[in-house]
Amino acid sequence: MRLLLIAGGYGTVARQYIDSITEVINDTELTLDEVVRYAADTAPEPDGILITDEALSMQNEKDRRDLEALMSTLAALRPTPVPVILITLDSWKVQGWENLQVKYPHIGIIVSVYIRVTPELFLEALHRIRAAPGRKSQVHKCAAEGGLLTGRETGSSREGEPARKSFLDRFRPKPKERSVPEPTDALTRELDRISRGISRVVAVTGHRGSGVTSTAVNLASEAGRRGLSALIVDLDIDYRSTNMYFGGFHERTKRDEDINASLIRTLARPQDYAATAFPIRETVWLTGLGYEFDDPRLISQFVTEARLIGLLSLLRNRFNLIVLDLPLDLLRQYQEIMIHIDSFGLCVPNDLYSVLSTLRNVENSLPKEQAVYLNAKSKLVVTKYNDRSRFQGESFTPEAVSRVLTSGLMEDFTYEMKVAGYVPYSNDFDMQIESDVPLVHSSSNFERAYGNILLRLLEGTG
């Protein structure tokens, strides 16, 4: 089967999921607004078309017009309708594109109910394309992943009867059984309980030197270790500290201009994150700037609240966890995005200087309403916890840090703040930079510490 793949920058990944009896006829990665010109220039003769969200503009009316233009162009090139399948995470498309499907009944939509599109969904889409001619339009439950397909029926059976299997079914690989590890401790059971299908945006913040980047890196790493997909967004343009924690990313930025400008490119086209962000591990990605990137014009043009809101709106449906590295002094630049953040992990070491520095940063960075909002949406992360630290003669525990922080030292910061957890102080704290191994992978103590913090932040606030 000859397939026209319209997947934007995700095409490189999508091609890995296409089975061996399917030929992708386009060498270039196409978006929906580019494909009409491509079709007019090359006169392709596909047997089917597969589209993913990454090819869309996120403007529903524009995407409808672009798809209709593609249908009209193909109809002028060949008399036989070409089956089209869209794989999407947006269930609205089923109703929003209903009129388009009436006009072009060979268009089908698969809606994935999972955070990320799986290889099984691609195989299901290819099977539907092959089985499309002469089938009746209706809505199906996707066998592979529980998604919805609207379009043409896959079998020739009457309503109420099971559809007959296609001859091609025997060539399709059987889905592998998923091995689900048994929870071995209370933390694992709790994370398993809340993590299925979860999607959270967590901003890690605090005064500079409080361990913001280390906390962001280790939370994302722990999420990945637990089988969750995570994206780190380094918004600290001045220091770009994630370069120190991930040597592979730093080395890549020195020889790859696209990765050197990863944050700019991801904010410009968040749907193409598979091509613009850097894969740290299979399920953990990073987008930031390399140390050598120096273009103030592009930074001011793309690192904006509006662009960041667009990124969060789209990618929160692609990842279980988006972690923002966002020190307190930068919050004044991003006040509008605060309502798009599910929870804040407020990093404060357990000493009075850090408590006062935190409050001074909040006071200097935010007006009253935003300061109150930050207080209400935050959970305390006590970093570099020193069990010998004392305040007014008593042990300065995480709970005591929370009480002092919200005791009225700052008028607009008085809501009780729950403790997400603490990170034990260790001489190895800075070794994670030299070894390129996050603390969470270095010992069971740090694994439990960051696992508990991750759990509390995924639970949200309140």
N, C-alpha and C positions, 0 to 999 in steps of 0.2 A: 504494500500500500504506500502511495506517495502522500506525504503529510506536509502541509504548510504550518509551521510552528510559529505562533505569534506570542512571545513570552518576554519581550524586552531583555534586560540584562540577566533575567533568570533562565534564559534559554540554555546557557552553558550547563546549568544544573539539570534542567528539564530533559535535555538530550540523554542524560545518563539513565533516565527512567523509560525511554522509548524502547520497545522490544525490537529484537533483531530482524523481524519480518516487516518492519516499517522503515521507509526511507524518508528522512527529513530533507525536503528539496531546497530549502533556503539556507545558504551559508551564513548570511548576516543575521544578527539579532534584530527582530522587528518589533516595533510598537504598533498599536492599532492605527494611530494617525499617520504612520509611515507606510502601511501596507498597501493602501490604494495606489500610491505612486509606484511601489514595487510591482504590483500586479499589472499596472498599465505598461511598465517598462519591460517586464520579462514575460508577460503572458503565461503564467504558470498553469499547469494542468494537474492540480492536486486531486486526490481521491477524498481528502478530508482536511479540515482545518481545526487545529487545537489552539485555544487562547487561554492565557492565564491572567490573573490580576495584575501582574507586573507589566503587562502590555497596555494597561488602561491608564487614563489620565487622572482618575478619581473625580472627574466631572461627568456625572451620569448622562446628562443630555448630550454632551459632546461625544461620549463613548457610543451612545445610541446612533448618533448621526454617522460617526465613523464606521460603525459596523454595517449600517444600512448602505453606505457608499461602497463598502467592500462587496456586499451582496449584489449591488447593481452592476459593479464592474465585472464581477465573475459571470453574472448572467449574460452580459454582452459578449463575453469571451467564449462561453460554452453553453449549450442548451440544457444540459443535465444539471440539476441543483447539486451543490456540493454540501455534504453534511458538515455542520460546524458545532463544536462543543466548547463551551466556556467552563473552565474549572475556577471556582471563586469561593472566597470566604464570606461574601456578602449575600446573605439570604434575601435582601431586598430585591435583588436582580430578578428573582422569580416573578414577583408582581410588577416591578417597574418596567420590565422588558416584555410583558405579556403581549402587548399589541404588536411588538416587533416579531414575536414568535408566531402570531396569527398570520402576519404577512409573509413570513419566511418560516414555514413549519419545519424546515430541516435544521433550524437552530436549536440546540439543546443546552441546558445549564446544569452543571453538577455543583451542588453546594456542599462543601466540606464542613462537617461539624467539629473538626479538630483544628487546633491552632495552626498546624502546618499541613500542607498538601503532601500526601504520602505517595510512594511509588505505586501502590495498589490503585489509587485513584487515576493515575495516568493510564494504567493498563485497562481499567474500566472504561475510560473515555475512548481509548482506541477500539475497544470491543464494540462500544455503542456506535462509533463511526462506521465500522465495518458492517454492522447489522442494520444501519439506518434505512436503506432504500425500501420503500413500500410498507413502512410500519406506521402504526396509529399513534397519534400524539397523546401523551399522558404523562403523569408525574410518577417517578419510580423511586424506590428506596435503593440506594447504592449498596450492592452486596459487599463491596470491598471495605467501605469506611462509614457506612451509615449516612452518607450525604444524600442529597436529592438531585434527581435528574429530571428536567423537564425537556421535552422534545419528542423523539420518536420512539415507539415501543420496540423492545429488542426481540420480541418473539412474534410469531404469527398466530398465537392462540387467541381465543375469544376472551372477553372480559371475564375475570373470575377464575380462569384456568391458567396454570403455570405456563410460562413461555418455554418453547422448545429450545434446547441448547444449540448454538451455532456449531457447525463443523469445525470452526477455528478454535473453539473452546479447548479442544484436545492439545492445541499447541501452546496455550497460555500457561505460564508457570503457576503452579499451585502456591497460594499464599502460605508463607512460613508461619508456623505457630509462634505466637509471641510468648516468650518466657517472662513471667512476672515474678521478680524476686520476692520471697517472703520477707515481711518486715522483721528485723532482728532486734529492734529496740523501740522504746516509746517514741523517740524523735522521728525515726523512720516511719512508724505507723501514722504519726500526726501529719508529716509532710505528704505521705501517700493519700491521706484522707482529704486534704484540701487542694492538692496540686493538679488533679485531673481536670484538664480544660481551663485551668486558671490563667488569667492574664492580668498582670499588675505592672504599673509604672511606679518605680521607687526612686526617689531622689536622695542620694547620700550627700549630706551637707555638714558644715561645721566650720569653725575658724581655721585658718591655714596652720598646718602643723599638727592638727588634731587627728590625722589618720583617715582623711576623707577618701583619698584614692585607694589606699590599702583596703579599706572596708568595701568600697565598690568592687574592686577586683576580686576579693575573696568571696563576697556574696554571690557574684556571677559564677565564679568557679565552683562554689558549693552547689549552686543550682544546677550547673551542668553535670556535676558528679552525681546528682540525684535524678538525672534523666530529664531535667527541664531545659527548654531552650532559652537562652539569655543573650541579650545585646547590651554591651557597655557603650554609653555615649559620653565621650570625654568633652565636656563643655569648658574645661579650664584652658582657654586659648593661650593664656600667658605662660603657664608652666608645662602643660601637656605631659603630665607625669606618667600616664599609662605607657609611654615609650620606655620608661625605666623598668616597668614590671613585665613587659612582654618583649623580649629581645628579638623574637621573630618578626614582630610588627615593625620594630624600629629598623631592623636591617632591610626589611622590604621597602620601607619608605625611602631609603637612600638610593634605591635602584628602580623604583616604580613610581612615576609621577602621579598616577591615578590613586595609589594607596597613600602617597604623601599628602594628597588632598582629600582623603577618604571622607572626612566630615562634611566638606563642601559638597562633594558629589552625592553623598547620601541624603543631605538636606535638599539638594536640587531634585533628585529623583529617588525618593525613599522606596518606591516599588522595586527598584533595581539593587536593593541592598546586597543581594548575593554576589554582585559584581563590584560594588563600591565599598563594602565593609570587609574587614579582615577576619578570616576564620581562625580563632585561637585553638579551638578544638571542635569536634564534630557538632556540638550543640551550643558553643559559646562564640559570639562574634564581638568584634570591637570596631567602632568608628571614632576616629579622632584625627588629629593633624600630626604629621611628622615634624621633627625639629627644624627641618630645612624648608618647610613651607613658609613663605613670607610674601603674602600678597594682601595688604590691608583692604584693598578695594573689594576683592572677592569675599573676604571675611565679613565686611560690613554689608555686602549684598546678600549673602546666603545665611550667615549665622544670625538669624533674626527670630523673634518670637513667632511670627506667622509661619515660617518654615519649620520651626521646631514643633509647633502644634500640628502641622500637617504630617510630620514624621510620626509623632506619637499616635495620631488618629489612625494612620494606616498600619504601622508596625505593631501596635498593641495586639492586633489580630494575628500576627505572624509569630510572636514570641510569648512564652509563658511569663517572662520577666524582662523588662527594660530597666536598666540601672543607669541613672544620670549621675555623673561625677560633677557636682555643682556646689562649690564652696559658698559660704554665706555671703561673701562680699560681691558675688556675681548675681545674687537674687534680685538686686535692683534692676538688672537688665532683663529679667525674665518673670516679672510679676504676673503677666497675663497667663503664663503656662501653669501657674500653681494649681489652678482648679482641674487641670488635666493629670495631676499627679495623685496617685492613690494614697501614698504615705511617704513620709520623710524619715530617714534614719539620721538622727541628729547626733553627731560624733562629739563627745566631750570627755577628755581624760578626767580622772578623779582627783583634781586639785583645784583650789580656789581660783588660781590665775586663769585656768581654762574656763571655768564657769563664768567669770567676769568678762573674759574675752569673747565668749559666745554671745552674751547679752549685749555687749557693746557693738558687736558686728550686726546683730539683728536690729538694734536701734538705729544704726547708721545706714543700713541697707533697705529697710522696709518702712512704709508708713504704717499707721496704727492697725488698720483693717487687715493688711497682709501679715503683720506680726502676730496678730491674734490667730489668724488662719494657720500660720506655720506652727504655732504652739499647739493648736487643736489637732493638727494632722501628723504631728511628730511622735516618734517613739525614740527613747534615749538609747544610744549605743555608747557604752563607756569603753573607750579605747585605751590601750596601754595601761590596763587596770593594775594599780599597785595596791596590794592588800595591806601594806604598811602605812598608807596615807591616812591622815587623821584630820578631822575638822572639829573645832571646839571640844577637843579631848576625846571625841568618839571616832570609831573607825569610819572612814569616808566611803561607805558602801555605795553601789549603784543607786539604791533607793534613796540614800541620803543626798547624793548628787542631784537626783530628780527633785527632791523637796527644796533644796537650796536654790536650784535653778528657777523654780516657779514660786518662790517664797515672797515675791513682791519687790525684789531688787530692781525689776523692770516692770513698770505699770501695766504694760500690754502683754505680759508674758506670765500669767498666773494660773492657767488651767493645769490641773494635775496631769503629769506626763508619765505614761507607762514606760517601763524599762524593757527594751527588746533583748538586752543581754550585755555581756561585757567580754572583752578580749584580754586575756591575761598578759601582763607585761612579760617580755622575754628578750634576752640578749640577741635572739635570732630574728627579732622583728625586722631589722633592716637587711638581713641576709636574703630575704625573698627577692630583693632587687638584684643582688649579685648572682644568685643562683638561678634566677628566672623561674622559680617555683613558688607559687603563692603559699602563704602560711597554712591554708586549709588542707594542703596536700602534704604537709610536713609532719604532722603528729595528730593523734586521736584527740588531744585536748583542744587544738584549734578547730578540728573538724566538728566537735560537739559545740564549741563556742559559736562558730559561724552558722552551723546548722540551726541552733536555737534562735539566733538573730534573724536568719532568713525566715524561719517559721513565723515569728512574731510580726515581721514586716509584711509577709504575704497575707496574714490574717487581717491586715488593715488597722484602722484606728477605731477608737470608740469603746 
